[in-house]
Amino acid sequence: MSVTHDARIQVRTAAATAQRTVVRGWPDVNNPAAWIVAAILLIMPLIANGFFLIEIFATTLILGTIALSLMFLTGYGGMVSLMQLTIAGFSAYMVAVFGVSGNANISLGWPWWLAVPMALTLATIFGTLGGALAVRTEGIYTIMITLAIGAAFYYFTNQNWAIFNGHTGINNVGTPHFWGVDWRWDIPFYYIVLAVAAICYFAVDYISRAPFGLALQGVRDNPRRMAALGFNVNAHRVAAYAVASFVAGLAGVLQVWNYRQISPGSVSVGACIDILIIAVVGGITRPIGPYIGALVFVLLRTFALDFLVKIGLDGNRFRLLIGLGFLAIVFWSSDGVIGLWQRWRQSQRPRSDHPGGGRGHG
């Protein structure tokens, strides 16, 4: 039996053991902070008005889910993709094109339960094809290719009138109505967004600990060794793009339902970079990071303008505060807010090496 075959058996055995260990402890029911956050999110409609419920928390969850797809690629696959918002925007456009909208000459008028699966399927294919192109490169070239895809899609939607209605976009997009409920009402829509975000969060968390996720992390750390062990490196990377594209597509459906319209401005290059900022600010090592970064981003975007006006500055410079906050967090922590939190927790622990907390005997 060859050394390579023995190594493959050891890797697969370790992966299976890790999976069994993780499944027994997943999800972490012993973390009180997680229960507190979950309880607050569930009762949010009771303590927040419509503005905070949708413009702050629902928007945070939608942007966080898009950033989660980027976190999955970057944190577990080592691939920085700047086309995740493009995929979400493509999904949103497909919902508007296949569904119902105020542009009857463009939209096909399908019911939402047909338009949404079609949009998710096409968005996943679109992202997978883009990923198949991007995995042929590494490092800065991957970033540039995915950014080029995002920029090309922006200019295409801005100039195409037959399908995307040019720079005007598609307005008055239809939202779901069933069981006698308009699911775009504030409270029902919030719970839909919360449910989708929770499903995506736990799915990414589970996949990262499953054999595929462990193999993907091995590809991230040492692709040559994984290839020598018999793993198809490019296939794992393309599959990761497919998973991330589906997650981003779900967020795109929620995004077009939230605003009831989609336009080229929603998929601009600046908006694509905002997703990267959100992921980095929150932290790209854990699935909760993108949602933390999204909350910080949404709060700054919403209230920074008023703050600047109050201190006598131009309110249009609100992105200056976002940029300064981004630089400060990255400067103090390479893993965003999560890294800062972990450093603070470590600083609160006893620094003695002995279990008893004393200095020991000499």
Secondary structure as a PSIPRED ss2 file (coil, helix, strand):
# PSIPRED VFORMAT (PSIPRED V4.0)

   1 M C   1.000  0.000  0.000
   2 S C   1.000  0.000  0.000
   3 V H   0.000  1.000  0.000
   4 T H   0.000  1.000  0.000
   5 H H   0.000  1.000  0.000
   6 D H   0.000  1.000  0.000
   7 A H   0.000  1.000  0.000
   8 R H   0.000  1.000  0.000
   9 I H   0.000  1.000  0.000
  10 Q H   0.000  1.000  0.000
  11 V H   0.000  1.000  0.000
  12 R H   0.000  1.000  0.000
  13 T H   0.000  1.000  0.000
  14 A H   0.000  1.000  0.000
  15 A H   0.000  1.000  0.000
  16 A H   0.000  1.000  0.000
  17 T H   0.000  1.000  0.000
  18 A H   0.000  1.000  0.000
  19 Q H   0.000  1.000  0.000
  20 R H   0.000  1.000  0.000
  21 T H   0.000  1.000  0.000
  22 V H   0.000  1.000  0.000
  23 V H   0.000  1.000  0.000
  24 R H   0.000  1.000  0.000
  25 G C   1.000  0.000  0.000
  26 W C   1.000  0.000  0.000
  27 P C   1.000  0.000  0.000
  28 D C   1.000  0.000  0.000
  29 V C   1.000  0.000  0.000
  30 N C   1.000  0.000  0.000
  31 N C   1.000  0.000  0.000
  32 P H   0.000  1.000  0.000
  33 A H   0.000  1.000  0.000
  34 A H   0.000  1.000  0.000
  35 W H   0.000  1.000  0.000
  36 I H   0.000  1.000  0.000
  37 V H   0.000  1.000  0.000
  38 A H   0.000  1.000  0.000
  39 A H   0.000  1.000  0.000
  40 I H   0.000  1.000  0.000
  41 L H   0.000  1.000  0.000
  42 L H   0.000  1.000  0.000
  43 I C   1.000  0.000  0.000
  44 M H   0.000  1.000  0.000
  45 P H   0.000  1.000  0.000
  46 L H   0.000  1.000  0.000
  47 I H   0.000  1.000  0.000
  48 A C   1.000  0.000  0.000
  49 N C   1.000  0.000  0.000
  50 G H   0.000  1.000  0.000
  51 F H   0.000  1.000  0.000
  52 F H   0.000  1.000  0.000
  53 L H   0.000  1.000  0.000
  54 I H   0.000  1.000  0.000
  55 E H   0.000  1.000  0.000
  56 I H   0.000  1.000  0.000
  57 F H   0.000  1.000  0.000
  58 A H   0.000  1.000  0.000
  59 T H   0.000  1.000  0.000
  60 T H   0.000  1.000  0.000
  61 L H   0.000  1.000  0.000
  62 I H   0.000  1.000  0.000
  63 L H   0.000  1.000  0.000
  64 G H   0.000  1.000  0.000
  65 T H   0.000  1.000  0.000
  66 I H   0.000  1.000  0.000
  67 A H   0.000  1.000  0.000
  68 L H   0.000  1.000  0.000
  69 S H   0.000  1.000  0.000
  70 L H   0.000  1.000  0.000
  71 M H   0.000  1.000  0.000
  72 F H   0.000  1.000  0.000
  73 L H   0.000  1.000  0.000
  74 T H   0.000  1.000  0.000
  75 G H   0.000  1.000  0.000
  76 Y H   0.000  1.000  0.000
  77 G H   0.000  1.000  0.000
  78 G C   1.000  0.000  0.000
  79 M C   1.000  0.000  0.000
  80 V C   1.000  0.000  0.000
  81 S C   1.000  0.000  0.000
  82 L C   1.000  0.000  0.000
  83 M C   1.000  0.000  0.000
  84 Q H   0.000  1.000  0.000
  85 L H   0.000  1.000  0.000
  86 T H   0.000  1.000  0.000
  87 I H   0.000  1.000  0.000
  88 A H   0.000  1.000  0.000
  89 G H   0.000  1.000  0.000
  90 F H   0.000  1.000  0.000
  91 S H   0.000  1.000  0.000
  92 A H   0.000  1.000  0.000
  93 Y H   0.000  1.000  0.000
  94 M H   0.000  1.000  0.000
  95 V H   0.000  1.000  0.000
  96 A H   0.000  1.000  0.000
  97 V H   0.000  1.000  0.000
  98 F H   0.000  1.000  0.000
  99 G C   1.000  0.000  0.000
 100 V C   1.000  0.000  0.000
 101 S C   1.000  0.000  0.000
 102 G C   1.000  0.000  0.000
 103 N C   1.000  0.000  0.000
 104 A C   1.000  0.000  0.000
 105 N C   1.000  0.000  0.000
 106 I C   1.000  0.000  0.000
 107 S C   1.000  0.000  0.000
 108 L C   1.000  0.000  0.000
 109 G C   1.000  0.000  0.000
 110 W C   1.000  0.000  0.000
 111 P C   1.000  0.000  0.000
 112 W H   0.000  1.000  0.000
 113 W H   0.000  1.000  0.000
 114 L H   0.000  1.000  0.000
 115 A H   0.000  1.000  0.000
 116 V H   0.000  1.000  0.000
 117 P H   0.000  1.000  0.000
 118 M H   0.000  1.000  0.000
 119 A H   0.000  1.000  0.000
 120 L H   0.000  1.000  0.000
 121 T H   0.000  1.000  0.000
 122 L H   0.000  1.000  0.000
 123 A H   0.000  1.000  0.000
 124 T H   0.000  1.000  0.000
 125 I H   0.000  1.000  0.000
 126 F H   0.000  1.000  0.000
 127 G H   0.000  1.000  0.000
 128 T H   0.000  1.000  0.000
 129 L H   0.000  1.000  0.000
 130 G H   0.000  1.000  0.000
 131 G H   0.000  1.000  0.000
 132 A H   0.000  1.000  0.000
 133 L H   0.000  1.000  0.000
 134 A H   0.000  1.000  0.000
 135 V C   1.000  0.000  0.000
 136 R C   1.000  0.000  0.000
 137 T C   1.000  0.000  0.000
 138 E C   1.000  0.000  0.000
 139 G C   1.000  0.000  0.000
 140 I H   0.000  1.000  0.000
 141 Y H   0.000  1.000  0.000
 142 T H   0.000  1.000  0.000
 143 I H   0.000  1.000  0.000
 144 M H   0.000  1.000  0.000
 145 I H   0.000  1.000  0.000
 146 T H   0.000  1.000  0.000
 147 L H   0.000  1.000  0.000
 148 A H   0.000  1.000  0.000
 149 I H   0.000  1.000  0.000
 150 G H   0.000  1.000  0.000
 151 A H   0.000  1.000  0.000
 152 A H   0.000  1.000  0.000
 153 F H   0.000  1.000  0.000
 154 Y H   0.000  1.000  0.000
 155 Y H   0.000  1.000  0.000
 156 F H   0.000  1.000  0.000
 157 T H   0.000  1.000  0.000
 158 N H   0.000  1.000  0.000
 159 Q H   0.000  1.000  0.000
 160 N C   1.000  0.000  0.000
 161 W C   1.000  0.000  0.000
 162 A C   1.000  0.000  0.000
 163 I C   1.000  0.000  0.000
 164 F C   1.000  0.000  0.000
 165 N C   1.000  0.000  0.000
 166 G H   0.000  1.000  0.000
 167 H H   0.000  1.000  0.000
 168 T H   0.000  1.000  0.000
 169 G C   1.000  0.000  0.000
 170 I E   0.000  0.000  1.000
 171 N C   1.000  0.000  0.000
 172 N C   1.000  0.000  0.000
 173 V C   1.000  0.000  0.000
 174 G C   1.000  0.000  0.000
 175 T C   1.000  0.000  0.000
 176 P C   1.000  0.000  0.000
 177 H E   0.000  0.000  1.000
 178 F E   0.000  0.000  1.000
 179 W C   1.000  0.000  0.000
 180 G C   1.000  0.000  0.000
 181 V E   0.000  0.000  1.000
 182 D E   0.000  0.000  1.000
 183 W C   1.000  0.000  0.000
 184 R C   1.000  0.000  0.000
 185 W C   1.000  0.000  0.000
 186 D H   0.000  1.000  0.000
 187 I H   0.000  1.000  0.000
 188 P H   0.000  1.000  0.000
 189 F H   0.000  1.000  0.000
 190 Y H   0.000  1.000  0.000
 191 Y H   0.000  1.000  0.000
 192 I H   0.000  1.000  0.000
 193 V H   0.000  1.000  0.000
 194 L H   0.000  1.000  0.000
 195 A H   0.000  1.000  0.000
 196 V H   0.000  1.000  0.000
 197 A H   0.000  1.000  0.000
 198 A H   0.000  1.000  0.000
 199 I H   0.000  1.000  0.000
 200 C H   0.000  1.000  0.000
 201 Y H   0.000  1.000  0.000
 202 F H   0.000  1.000  0.000
 203 A H   0.000  1.000  0.000
 204 V H   0.000  1.000  0.000
 205 D H   0.000  1.000  0.000
 206 Y H   0.000  1.000  0.000
 207 I H   0.000  1.000  0.000
 208 S H   0.000  1.000  0.000
 209 R H   0.000  1.000  0.000
 210 A C   1.000  0.000  0.000
 211 P H   0.000  1.000  0.000
 212 F H   0.000  1.000  0.000
 213 G H   0.000  1.000  0.000
 214 L H   0.000  1.000  0.000
 215 A H   0.000  1.000  0.000
 216 L H   0.000  1.000  0.000
 217 Q H   0.000  1.000  0.000
 218 G H   0.000  1.000  0.000
 219 V H   0.000  1.000  0.000
 220 R H   0.000  1.000  0.000
 221 D H   0.000  1.000  0.000
 222 N C   1.000  0.000  0.000
 223 P H   0.000  1.000  0.000
 224 R H   0.000  1.000  0.000
 225 R H   0.000  1.000  0.000
 226 M H   0.000  1.000  0.000
 227 A H   0.000  1.000  0.000
 228 A H   0.000  1.000  0.000
 229 L C   1.000  0.000  0.000
 230 G C   1.000  0.000  0.000
 231 F C   1.000  0.000  0.000
 232 N C   1.000  0.000  0.000
 233 V H   0.000  1.000  0.000
 234 N H   0.000  1.000  0.000
 235 A H   0.000  1.000  0.000
 236 H H   0.000  1.000  0.000
 237 R H   0.000  1.000  0.000
 238 V H   0.000  1.000  0.000
 239 A H   0.000  1.000  0.000
 240 A H   0.000  1.000  0.000
 241 Y H   0.000  1.000  0.000
 242 A H   0.000  1.000  0.000
 243 V H   0.000  1.000  0.000
 244 A H   0.000  1.000  0.000
 245 S H   0.000  1.000  0.000
 246 F H   0.000  1.000  0.000
 247 V H   0.000  1.000  0.000
 248 A H   0.000  1.000  0.000
 249 G H   0.000  1.000  0.000
 250 L H   0.000  1.000  0.000
 251 A H   0.000  1.000  0.000
 252 G H   0.000  1.000  0.000
 253 V H   0.000  1.000  0.000
 254 L H   0.000  1.000  0.000
 255 Q H   0.000  1.000  0.000
 256 V H   0.000  1.000  0.000
 257 W H   0.000  1.000  0.000
 258 N H   0.000  1.000  0.000
 259 Y H   0.000  1.000  0.000
 260 R C   1.000  0.000  0.000
 261 Q C   1.000  0.000  0.000
 262 I E   0.000  0.000  1.000
 263 S C   1.000  0.000  0.000
 264 P H   0.000  1.000  0.000
 265 G H   0.000  1.000  0.000
 266 S H   0.000  1.000  0.000
 267 V H   0.000  1.000  0.000
 268 S C   1.000  0.000  0.000
 269 V H   0.000  1.000  0.000
 270 G H   0.000  1.000  0.000
 271 A H   0.000  1.000  0.000
 272 C H   0.000  1.000  0.000
 273 I H   0.000  1.000  0.000
 274 D H   0.000  1.000  0.000
 275 I H   0.000  1.000  0.000
 276 L H   0.000  1.000  0.000
 277 I H   0.000  1.000  0.000
 278 I H   0.000  1.000  0.000
 279 A H   0.000  1.000  0.000
 280 V H   0.000  1.000  0.000
 281 V H   0.000  1.000  0.000
 282 G H   0.000  1.000  0.000
 283 G C   1.000  0.000  0.000
 284 I C   1.000  0.000  0.000
 285 T C   1.000  0.000  0.000
 286 R C   1.000  0.000  0.000
 287 P C   1.000  0.000  0.000
 288 I C   1.000  0.000  0.000
 289 G H   0.000  1.000  0.000
 290 P H   0.000  1.000  0.000
 291 Y H   0.000  1.000  0.000
 292 I H   0.000  1.000  0.000
 293 G H   0.000  1.000  0.000
 294 A H   0.000  1.000  0.000
 295 L H   0.000  1.000  0.000
 296 V H   0.000  1.000  0.000
 297 F H   0.000  1.000  0.000
 298 V H   0.000  1.000  0.000
 299 L H   0.000  1.000  0.000
 300 L H   0.000  1.000  0.000
 301 R H   0.000  1.000  0.000
 302 T H   0.000  1.000  0.000
 303 F H   0.000  1.000  0.000
 304 A H   0.000  1.000  0.000
 305 L H   0.000  1.000  0.000
 306 D H   0.000  1.000  0.000
 307 F H   0.000  1.000  0.000
 308 L H   0.000  1.000  0.000
 309 V H   0.000  1.000  0.000
 310 K H   0.000  1.000  0.000
 311 I C   1.000  0.000  0.000
 312 G C   1.000  0.000  0.000
 313 L C   1.000  0.000  0.000
 314 D C   1.000  0.000  0.000
 315 G H   0.000  1.000  0.000
 316 N H   0.000  1.000  0.000
 317 R H   0.000  1.000  0.000
 318 F H   0.000  1.000  0.000
 319 R H   0.000  1.000  0.000
 320 L H   0.000  1.000  0.000
 321 L H   0.000  1.000  0.000
 322 I H   0.000  1.000  0.000
 323 G H   0.000  1.000  0.000
 324 L H   0.000  1.000  0.000
 325 G H   0.000  1.000  0.000
 326 F H   0.000  1.000  0.000
 327 L H   0.000  1.000  0.000
 328 A H   0.000  1.000  0.000
 329 I H   0.000  1.000  0.000
 330 V H   0.000  1.000  0.000
 331 F H   0.000  1.000  0.000
 332 W H   0.000  1.000  0.000
 333 S C   1.000  0.000  0.000
 334 S C   1.000  0.000  0.000
 335 D C   1.000  0.000  0.000
 336 G H   0.000  1.000  0.000
 337 V H   0.000  1.000  0.000
 338 I H   0.000  1.000  0.000
 339 G H   0.000  1.000  0.000
 340 L H   0.000  1.000  0.000
 341 W H   0.000  1.000  0.000
 342 Q H   0.000  1.000  0.000
 343 R H   0.000  1.000  0.000
 344 W H   0.000  1.000  0.000
 345 R H   0.000  1.000  0.000
 346 Q H   0.000  1.000  0.000
 347 S H   0.000  1.000  0.000
 348 Q H   0.000  1.000  0.000
 349 R C   1.000  0.000  0.000
 350 P C   1.000  0.000  0.000
 351 R C   1.000  0.000  0.000
 352 S C   1.000  0.000  0.000
 353 D C   1.000  0.000  0.000
 354 H C   1.000  0.000  0.000
 355 P C   1.000  0.000  0.000
 356 G C   1.000  0.000  0.000
 357 G C   1.000  0.000  0.000
 358 G C   1.000  0.000  0.000
 359 R C   1.000  0.000  0.000
 360 G C   1.000  0.000  0.000
 361 H C   1.000  0.000  0.000
 362 G C   1.000  0.000  0.000
